[in-house]
Amino acid sequence: MDIFLSINNREQVIKLPVLPTEFKINSAMKNETYDTISQGEIKLIGMEALDSITIQSFFPSKEYAFLRDNEYKGWQYVDIIENWKLRRVPIRLTITDSSINMACAIESFEYGMQDGSGDIYYTLTLSEFKFIKLKQKGV
C-alpha cells in the first residue's frame, strides 16, 4: 500500500514516505431527528455528508530503511502542502490497494518536531471535495 497526494491532474505529486499506522474514513449521513406529539422521536434519513480522513505520520529528515519514498526531506513536504493550501486547489488522495481515490480539501494541517530527531510529525485532515456540475439551460 502507498498513499499519494497530488494536485491539478498530477501537476505535483507526493508519495507519503512513512505510512500512518492506521487511517479511517469518516463516511457520515446528514440524518435529522425530530420530536413529535404522537410518535415521540422520529428520524429522517438525509443526504450523504462529505467523507473525511485524518492521516498522522511523520516526514523524515534523514534516510531510514523503511521509507516508501525519499524524493523530499522533512520541511520540503511541509512547504509543498502549505503551498497547496495557499493555492486553494483541491488535492487528490489515492491509497493503493484500496478503492480510495478522492478529491479533497485540506481542513487542517498540524506539524512540528517532537523527539529531537529532526523528523516532522504531522496530522493532516482532509475532507471530500465535490466538483460542482451545473447544467446550462437555454433562455
PAZA-297275 format. One record per residue (C-alpha): y, z, x; residue in one letter. Coordinates in steps of 0.25 Angstrom, whole numbers, always signed. Each point is the difference from the previous one (the first is absolute). Layout:
BEGIN
[r [Y; Z; X]; a]
...
REM end
This chain:
BEGIN
[r [+0; +0; +0]; m]
[r [+14; -3; +5]; d]
[r [+14; +2; -7]; i]
[r [+11; -10; +1]; f]
[r [+14; +0; -4]; l]
[r [+8; -12; -1]; s]
[r [+13; -6; -5]; i]
[r [+4; -14; -5]; n]
[r [-13; -7; +0]; n]
[r [-4; +5; +13]; r]
[r [+13; -2; +7]; e]
[r [-3; +13; +7]; q]
[r [-13; +7; +0]; v]
[r [-4; +14; +5]; i]
[r [-14; +5; +1]; k]
[r [-1; +15; -1]; l]
[r [-5; +4; +14]; p]
[r [-7; +13; -6]; v]
[r [-6; +0; -13]; l]
[r [+3; +12; -9]; p]
[r [-11; +10; -3]; t]
[r [+1; -3; -14]; e]
[r [+9; -8; -10]; f]
[r [+0; +1; -15]; k]
[r [+6; -10; -10]; i]
[r [+7; +7; -12]; n]
[r [-2; -9; -12]; s]
[r [+6; +6; -12]; a]
[r [+3; -3; -14]; m]
[r [+13; +3; -8]; k]
[r [-6; +7; -12]; n]
[r [+8; +8; -9]; e]
[r [-3; +13; -8]; t]
[r [+7; +4; -13]; y]
[r [-1; +11; -9]; d]
[r [-3; -3; -15]; t]
[r [+1; +9; -12]; i]
[r [-13; -4; -6]; s]
[r [-9; -4; +12]; q]
[r [+5; +9; +11]; g]
[r [+2; -6; +14]; e]
[r [-3; -15; +1]; i]
[r [+0; -10; +12]; k]
[r [+4; -14; +0]; l]
[r [-5; -9; +11]; i]
[r [+11; -6; +8]; g]
[r [+1; -11; +10]; m]
[r [-5; +0; +14]; e]
[r [+9; +8; +10]; a]
[r [+3; -6; +14]; l]
[r [-11; +4; +10]; d]
[r [+4; +8; +12]; s]
[r [-7; +4; +13]; i]
[r [+4; +10; +11]; t]
[r [-5; -3; +15]; i]
[r [+0; +11; +10]; q]
[r [-3; -3; +15]; s]
[r [+7; -2; +13]; f]
[r [+6; -11; +9]; f]
[r [-6; +2; +14]; p]
[r [+10; +0; +12]; s]
[r [-11; -3; +9]; k]
[r [-14; -6; +1]; e]
[r [-12; +6; -7]; y]
[r [-14; -5; +0]; a]
[r [+0; +0; -16]; f]
[r [+12; -8; -2]; l]
[r [-2; -11; -10]; r]
[r [+13; -8; +5]; d]
[r [+9; +2; +12]; n]
[r [+11; -10; -2]; e]
[r [+10; +10; -2]; y]
[r [+3; +15; +5]; k]
[r [+4; +12; -8]; g]
[r [+15; -2; -2]; w]
[r [-1; -15; -2]; q]
[r [-9; +2; -12]; y]
[r [+11; +9; -6]; v]
[r [+11; -10; +3]; d]
[r [-8; -11; -7]; i]
[r [-2; +8; -12]; i]
[r [+15; +5; +0]; e]
[r [+4; -14; +1]; n]
[r [-8; -4; -12]; w]
[r [+6; +11; -8]; k]
[r [+14; -5; +4]; l]
[r [-3; -14; -4]; r]
[r [-5; +4; -14]; r]
[r [-11; -9; +0]; v]
[r [-14; +2; -6]; p]
[r [-11; +3; +9]; i]
[r [-15; -4; -1]; r]
[r [-10; +10; +2]; l]
[r [-14; -6; +3]; t]
[r [-12; +9; +2]; i]
[r [-12; -8; +5]; t]
[r [-14; +3; -6]; d]
[r [+7; +4; -13]; s]
[r [+7; -7; -11]; s]
[r [+13; +6; +4]; i]
[r [+10; -11; +2]; n]
[r [+13; +3; -7]; m]
[r [+15; -2; +1]; a]
[r [+7; +14; +2]; c]
[r [+14; +6; +2]; a]
[r [+2; +11; +10]; i]
[r [+2; +13; -8]; e]
[r [+1; +9; +12]; s]
[r [-3; +0; +15]; f]
[r [+0; +13; +7]; e]
[r [-3; +1; +15]; y]
[r [+2; +8; +12]; g]
[r [-7; +6; +13]; m]
[r [-9; +13; -2]; q]
[r [-9; +3; +12]; d]
[r [+7; -4; +13]; g]
[r [-9; -13; +1]; s]
[r [+11; -9; -2]; g]
[r [-7; -6; -12]; d]
[r [+8; -2; -13]; i]
[r [-6; +6; -12]; y]
[r [+4; -6; -14]; y]
[r [-2; +0; -15]; t]
[r [+3; -13; -6]; l]
[r [+0; +0; -16]; t]
[r [+0; -14; -6]; l]
[r [+0; -4; -15]; s]
[r [-4; -12; -6]; e]
[r [+10; -11; -1]; f]
[r [-1; -10; -11]; k]
[r [+7; -14; +1]; f]
[r [+8; -2; -13]; i]
[r [-4; -13; -7]; k]
[r [+10; -5; -9]; l]
[r [-2; -12; -10]; k]
[r [+11; -10; -1]; q]
[r [+4; -3; -14]; k]
[r [+7; -13; -4]; g]
[r [+13; +1; -7]; v]
REM end
